[in-house]
Amino acid sequence: MDIMVADVGAAGHDQASGTRAPDREKETRMADYTPDQLATHIFTGLPADLLQHKRDDLVARCRAVRAAGWDDYRYVWSTGEVLAVAYLLDARDVLAELNEDETSVLGRWAYDLWGVSGGEEDEAAGLRRTRKWFMETRSTAVQRT
């Protein structure tokens, strides 16, 4: 099965303008993964194509929040997605509302990105790898705005 970057607005449209978001017109295709392969990512971390998919998805979510505000998304997205976008947008009020801070957000995502082993290693190293990934993601989000 091909997995494509999900559009964050209704029917894949930019919430603010009602048109398809320009950077979403290109679909990001990833490799076909069997359920067993996907399950191994829990331990080994995400391969490059899935890391890029996560990044593209978060960038699109940042764009949606910038265009339309949080109301359409805060209670629809998962807590992890809300926290990641809030962290990327430096929305400290949203993080505070969820009783989270930079360290807790990065700690959650370290395991999602790098798997159990990589997450533990990164946590022991002060979450440097995850912080770098989020800094690169933030840079991408700013460039696409």
C-alpha positions in Angstrom: 0.0 0.0 0.0 1.2 3.5 -0.7 1.0 6.0 2.1 0.5 9.6 1.2 0.9 12.7 3.3 -2.5 13.5 4.7 -4.0 16.9 4.1 -4.9 18.6 7.3 -7.9 20.6 6.1 -11.4 19.5 5.2 -11.3 17.5 2.0 -7.6 18.4 1.6 -8.1 22.1 1.3 -6.5 25.0 3.0 -8.8 26.1 5.7 -8.1 29.8 5.2 -8.6 30.0 1.4 -10.6 27.0 0.6 -8.1 25.9 -2.0 -5.7 23.1 -2.1 -2.5 24.1 -0.3 0.2 24.5 -2.9 2.9 22.5 -1.2 0.4 19.6 -0.7 -0.3 19.2 -4.4 2.7 16.9 -4.7 2.1 13.6 -3.0 4.9 12.1 -0.9 5.0 8.4 -1.6 6.7 6.0 0.7 7.7 2.4 0.4 5.3 -0.4 0.9 5.6 -1.8 4.5 4.2 -5.0 5.7 2.5 -4.9 9.2 5.5 -6.8 10.5 7.9 -4.2 9.2 5.8 -1.4 10.6 5.9 -3.2 14.0 9.7 -3.4 14.0 9.8 0.4 13.7 8.6 0.5 17.3 12.0 -0.9 18.3 14.3 0.3 15.5 12.9 3.7 14.7 11.5 5.1 11.5 13.3 4.8 8.2 14.1 8.0 6.3 10.9 8.0 4.2 8.7 7.8 7.2 10.7 10.5 9.0 10.2 12.7 6.0 6.5 11.9 6.1 6.3 12.9 9.7 8.1 16.1 9.0 5.9 17.0 6.0 2.8 16.2 8.0 3.9 18.5 10.9 4.9 21.3 8.6 1.4 21.1 7.0 -0.2 21.1 10.4 1.8 24.2 11.4 0.6 25.9 8.2 -3.0 25.0 9.0 -2.8 26.4 12.5 -1.1 29.6 11.3 -3.9 30.1 8.7 -7.0 29.2 10.8 -6.0 29.1 14.4 -6.2 26.2 16.8 -9.9 25.8 17.1 -10.4 23.4 14.1 -7.5 21.2 15.2 -6.8 21.2 19.0 -9.5 18.6 19.8 -9.2 16.6 16.6 -5.5 15.8 16.4 -3.8 13.4 18.8 -2.2 14.9 21.9 1.2 14.1 20.4 0.4 16.0 17.2 -0.9 19.0 19.1 2.1 19.1 21.3 4.5 18.8 18.4 2.8 21.6 16.4 2.6 23.8 19.6 6.3 23.2 20.2 7.2 24.0 16.6 5.1 27.2 16.7 6.3 28.1 20.1 2.7 28.1 21.4 3.6 28.1 25.1 0.0 28.7 26.1 -1.1 25.4 24.4 1.8 23.5 26.0 1.0 25.0 29.4 -2.7 24.0 29.0 -1.6 20.4 28.4 0.9 20.6 31.3 3.8 19.9 28.9 7.1 21.6 28.3 10.0 21.3 25.8 11.5 18.3 27.5 8.3 16.4 27.8 7.4 17.0 24.2 10.8 16.0 22.9 10.8 13.0 25.2 7.5 11.8 23.8 8.7 12.2 20.2 12.1 10.7 20.7 10.5 7.2 21.0 8.2 7.8 18.1 11.0 8.9 15.8 13.9 6.7 16.9 12.1 3.6 18.4 12.7 2.2 21.9 16.4 1.8 21.6 17.1 5.0 19.9 14.7 6.9 22.1 16.4 5.7 25.2 19.8 6.6 23.8 18.6 10.1 22.8 17.0 10.6 26.2 20.3 9.7 27.9 22.1 12.2 25.7 19.7 15.0 26.6 17.4 14.6 23.6 19.9 16.2 21.2 18.9 14.1 18.2 15.2 14.8 18.6 15.8 18.5 19.3 17.9 18.7 16.1 15.1 16.9 14.1 12.5 19.4 15.5 14.8 22.4 14.7 15.2 21.2 11.1 11.4 20.7 11.0 10.8 24.2 12.3 13.2 25.6 9.7 11.3 23.8 7.0 8.0 25.1 8.3 9.3 28.7 8.3 10.7 28.3 4.7 7.3 27.1 3.4 5.3 29.9 4.9 
